[in-house]
Amino acid sequence: MRRPFVAGNWKMNNTLTEARALMRELREQLSPQAAVDVAVCTPHTLLYPMGREIDGTAIALGAQNCHFEPSGAFTGEVSPRMIKEAGCTYVIVGHSERRQHFAEGGEILKRKVEAALQAGLDVIYCIGETLEQRQQGETEAVLDRQMAEVLHGGLDAGRLTVAYEPVWAIGTGVTATAEQAQASHEFVRSKLASIFGASGAAKMRIQYGGSVKPGNAAELMACPDVDGALVGGASLVAGDFVAIIAAAAAASR
């Protein structure tokens, strides 16, 4: 049984004061006995102070992006080792918003994944199709390409989580049905098996992301190949985030 993993992606939200209040609520509401791995992925400015806020809890810290070089003349960028030193366990790579707004493609993302793993970070690697690609029947081809151009057998599969996030469902209020989510997750796992072997793929966690809410979390988490969630807007409300974590825990029993 794969242990569920729920991560909150705060995106470009929360001042320090707001972040401390949210984290305080999360600590108070989250059951320490929940059989779920939990992480919050904050803006870079909040990494160190949020690391102090969750010290001694079961909540892990993650960053939303990193550069692929350890240091250098890259104004505005943050390296994997800087993120690691700030207290992070995880880093998100390849989110659709990075692909769309910052033109990040396969070669860059491959270097980021490799650099993050080398620095001792675990990676949440995001993949997903646009609405147009889904309507044209290209979902599997897109997912196959996004995995093939970045993931390879030389990587430590045990430190990789794949997050399937249909772009058409991110921040739109539209969520993939449980059947759509399971079909895509099952396809992703089959492709991971071709890269890491059947036993390696069977152990890898595949999160669903895209307008996950307390109202739809239980149905999504009940899918056999959905191993948790990468949560956007709902992670900014402690009660909603905790409810999604609870749904993941219930599905794993």
N, C-alpha and C positions, 0 to 999 in steps of 0.2 A: 504494500500500500504506500503510495507516494504521499508524503506529508504536505498538506495544502500550504500555499504561500500567497499571502495577500500583501500587496505593496501599494502605498498611497503616493501618487505623483502630484505634488502640490503645484507644479508648473511655476509660473511667475506670480505667486501669490504669497501674502503674509509678510507684514513687518515683524520685527523682533518681538514687539509687545503682543501682536496677534498670534504669533507662532507659539510663544510661551503659554498663552492662555489655552490655545488649542491642544498643545501637548499635555498640559495639566489635566484637561478634561479627558483626554485619551487615556492617560495613566489611571485616572480614577475609575473609568468605566470598563477598561479592558480586563478580562479575567486572566490571571496569570496561569490558570490551568488549561486554557484553550489550546487544543492540539493543532495549532496553526503557527507557521512562521509569519511574523509581521515585520514590515519595514515601512519607513516613511522616507520619501525622496524629496529633499527640500532644495530651494535655491542655494547656490554656493555660499552666499553671505550668511546663511543660517546653519550651515553644517556644524561648525564647531559649537555654537551655543546649544543647538538641539541635541548634539551628542552628550553634552553635560546634563540636559534635561532628562534624557532617557537612560542615563548611567544607572546600572543596577536593575534595569527592567529587562523584559524579554523582547523589547522593541529594538530592531536593528535600524541603522541609518544608511541611507543611500543618496547618491548624487544623480542629477538628471542628465549629465553629459560629461565628457572629458575630452582632452586632446590626446593625440597618440604619441607625442614626444614627452620625455621626462622633464625637460626644461628647454629654454631657448627664447628666441625673439618672436614670440607669438602673443602680441598684445591682446589682452582681454580673455585669454584662454587659461584653463586650469588643468594641470597634469594629473594623471592617475595617482602618482605618489603623493601629491598634495592632498588629494581627496582622501586617500588612505590615512594620511597623518591626521586629518581632521576628525577621524573616527568612523569613517564609512566602512561598511561591509560590502555594499552593492553599488553598482552604477548602471544607469539605463543607457543603452546604446541603440541608435537607429529608430528612435521614436518618429512617427510619421510627421510630426511638426518640425523636427530637425531635417527630415528629408525634403519636406515641402518648402519651408521658409529659408533654409540654409544650404540647400542643394547638396546634402550629404548623400553620397552614393556608395556602391559596394566596396570599392577599394579603400576609401577613407574609413568606412565602418569596420572593415576587416582589420585594419591597422589599430583602430580603437579597441576592438574586442581583444586582440592579442596583447596590446599594451596594458589594458586594464587587468587581464589575468596575470600577466607578468608582474604587475605591481602588487598582487595579492588581493585584488578585488574580485568578487563574484559579479557576473554580468547578467542583466536582464536585457535580452536582445529582442527588439520589437520588429514585427513583420505585419503586413496587412495590405489589402487591396482597396482601391477607390470604388466609388459607386459605379462609375463608368466601366471599370474593369470587371466588376461583378456582373453587371448587366450584359456585358459582352462574353460572358462565360470564361473569363480569364483568371478567375480567382486562384485556381491551383497552379497555373503557370507562373503567376506573380509570386506566390508563396515559395514555390520551388526555386525560382531565381533568387529571391531575397535570402534564402538559406544557402544555396549553392555558392553564391559569390562571397560569402562571409565565413561560414562555418566549414570546418574541415576536421579530419580525424586526428590532427596533431593537437587539438584543443582538449582541455580537461572538461569532459561532458558533465562531470559532477558539480562543476562550478558555473554551469550555464543554465539559465532559465529562458525559455522562449515565451514571449508575450504576443499572442495573436490579437491584433487590434484592427478590425475592419475600419478603414478610414471614414467610411460613410456613417459610422456609429459613434465617432468620437466627438463629444460635445454637442451632438445634434438632438439628443433625447431619443433617438432611434436606437434600438438594441437588436442585435442579431437574435433570432429565435434560438431556443435551446437546440433545435435540430440543425440549424445553420452552424452554430458554434461547434457542436459535436462533430459535424462532418468536416469542418476545417481543421479542428484539432486532431482528428483521426488521420487526416491526410498529412498534417505536419509531423505527427509521430512516425508515420511510415517513411517519410523522407529523412527524418533524424536517424531512423534505423539503417538507412543506406549510407549514412555518414559515420555513425558511431557504433553500429551493430545493434542487433535486436535487444540485447540485454542492456546496453547503454541507453537506448531510446526509452526503454520501459521504465527506467529510473528517472528520466529527465522530467522536470515539471514544465507544463505549458499553461500559462495564465491566459485568461480571457480579459480583454480590455475594450471598453467602448460603451459609455453610458451605463455602467454597472451601478445599481441602486439597491437599497434594502428590499424593494418590491420585486425585483427580478433575480436577486442573487441566489436564492435557494434553488430555483429551476436551473440556472446556469451551472451552479456548483455540483448539481446532481449528475451532470453528464460525465460518463466514465473517463473521458480524456481531458476534462477541464480540471486543472489542479490548483485553482486559486484565481486571483484577479489582480490586474493592475488598474487601480482605481484613480480617476481624475477628480472631478468636482465633488463627488461624495466623500472623498478623503478630507475635505476641508470642513466637514461637519462631524464632530467626534461621534455622536450617536449613530449617524448613518454608517460611518466607517466601521464602528464596532458591530453593528448589525450585519454587515457584509462578512466580517470575520467570523461571527457566530454561525452564519449560514454555511461557510466553508467548513467549520468545525463539525457541524451537524452532518454534513454530507460525507465526512470521512469516517463516521462511526460505523 
